[in-house]
Amino acid sequence: MTEPPAPPEGLLIKRAQTALQISQREAARRARLSEARWRQLVSGFQLVQRAKVPVRSPDKTLARMARAVGVTAEQLVDAGREDAAAALLEVEAEEAEVERAAAAMQDGAGQSRVDERWQLVEAVLRQARVGLSPGENALLADRVTAYVSQRD
């Protein structure tokens, strides 16, 4: 049985991983995936009852994979994955916001400690909602509200 060709984004991710000289295990860990799932998404197929079945990386998962090995949004666009590129840009913007808020806390940029901490919490909460269904988002909001209303 011949192996189907890897998708363009899989080849891109594999080249970047090789250039970084990191193992699949390390790349998968950085992307918060199992090594088996990483392998499936890079190769473009998974085995189902001994048959090779095509698999396509979800956009947000591919964005995490790209981030893990240093692939840019432009490279994802060139590989035909515009939505994954947009997801990568979104993740990078949110991470930059968290870094700015953390830097502002260290600089003591004239804000109160509560304002500084709120910037961090807000950025984390914004990222936590990404990819949730409306029902899951409501559940998360309820849990955050319950946590915040607790007294020490």
Buried (B, 14 or more C-beta within 10 A) or exposed (E): EEEEEBBBBBBBBBEBBEEBEBEBEBBBBBBEBEBEBBBBBBBBBBEEEEEBEEBEBBBBBBBBBBBBBEBBBEBBBBBEBEBBBBBBBBBBEBEEBBEEBBEBBEEEEEBEEEEBEEBBEEBEEEBEEEEEEEEEBEEBEEEEEEEEEEEE
